[in-house]
Amino acid sequence: SISMLLFCLLFATSFLLGQSPVRVASAASPPMPCGDIDELIKAINDANANPLAETIITLTPGCTYQLTGPHNTDEGANGLPSITSPITINGNGATIARATASPTPPFRIFRVSSTGKLTLNNLTVRNGSLLSSSKTTNQVVVTGGAILNSGGTLTVNNSVISNNVTVGQKAAGGAIQNSGAATTTITNSSISRNSATFGGAIAGTGTTTILSSTLSLNTASQDGGALSIGAAAVTIVNSTISGNTATSNGGGIGIDTASAP
């Protein structure tokens, strides 16, 4: 077709000029069948197989997509495939959650790789649970109860991230853990009732921007009830940080480059 020919010409021209290939936006998919985790996993895998396209995954309004076991163990157990390409999930008020009934094992919901770009719109993410090993010399501890952003780009809009937990001596980021040069932007969202050792809601490095959002009722058994910042750039605008607690330092925000992961 003419459109395919034009894409091939653009790809070839970019390659010859030594530039990144042109990224093509894909059309939004029809809504996933309500609660169909297999279809959601397939959609993410299909998107990762076509990294030049920006894939839009649409969930059925109001439905719950419940995960009962980990899909992979990339930097810890993950309920869904690692995000390695640009993916937008339009939740339409839906929920993605880890099942809480026994014997569901602990795992986080999302991992965003260094090549990944994940956008969550109008989605609830809850009940992620991750065990962290003890930190020893030269060991990198990467946690994140709901989402690990491992050097990629994470955008959360009009969403709720709640009731997620990381457990362990250096467990960090009850809701979100930023690792390396990760970039995370949270807008018009609520991050509440998450817990960790460091950063009950958010922990780590990289760049975090919080706009018109609420971080509340998160807890840390050591530092940073809401945020634990280590070698990170954090911008907070028109947002509320309240009701967060920490046993040691920073009931709201803990800044500790020595101990924060």
Phi, psi and omega in degrees: 000165181296319181297320179293321178298317180297319179298316180298319179295319178295318179298313182296319180296316179298319181296315182293330180274359180075021181256167177293143178301152178294133179269133184253133178276129179268155177289152177296140178284159171296159182304139174298142173306140186305120176077007185276093181293323180301318179292323178295316178297317179299318180297320179292317178298318178298320179295317180295332179285349180231069189292350179278349180255144173268105187272137177247119178254128184248128178262157179288129183307131173078358183277158174249127177255105190257128180262133183249355180194164181287147175271326183204175180236040177288109182054044184108166184287136181232135180287331181239161177303145176303142179273113182243003182220175178285116182228131172248129175250112175270107188282330182054036181083008179281171180232137168248121187219150169279136177296147181252352180290141175294141009254045180303125180284165177285139172194151174279173182271304186240146164232128178254117181283176182295338177262358185273156177217102185249127174241127178248123180241127173050054184227144170256131177239121185212163172071015172297146182210124184225136176267133179252138175284162176291144182277127176239177182304129177066012177265131177264120179263119181238120184237234185100100186294321179257314186221130167255118173261099187265066177087005180260206181238126179236129176233127181239117182239132172050044187232170179234129174237111190216156174058040175251156187211145166238141185233133178149169184303319180240028180296131186225151175069075180305321177261306186226133172245123173264133181233139179066227183265035181298148175236122181233131178233127182240124184227133176050045185229166178238128175239108190217153174057038173256160181213152180198178173283315175237129177070080182304325177260304187222140177215162170122202184247196178082209184236126179235130177236127181240118186236127174047046184231170181234129172245109188219149172059030174267154184226147174231134180284347173232274189242146171074077180304319177259310185229136170240114190250124174225114181053045184233153173255117184238130175239127180235122184230129173051046184232165181243128175237106187211151175069018178267150183224150175220143182288325185257277186235147171068074176303326176263299184231128176248126180245109185208090182292343181282322186246339179288135182298000000 
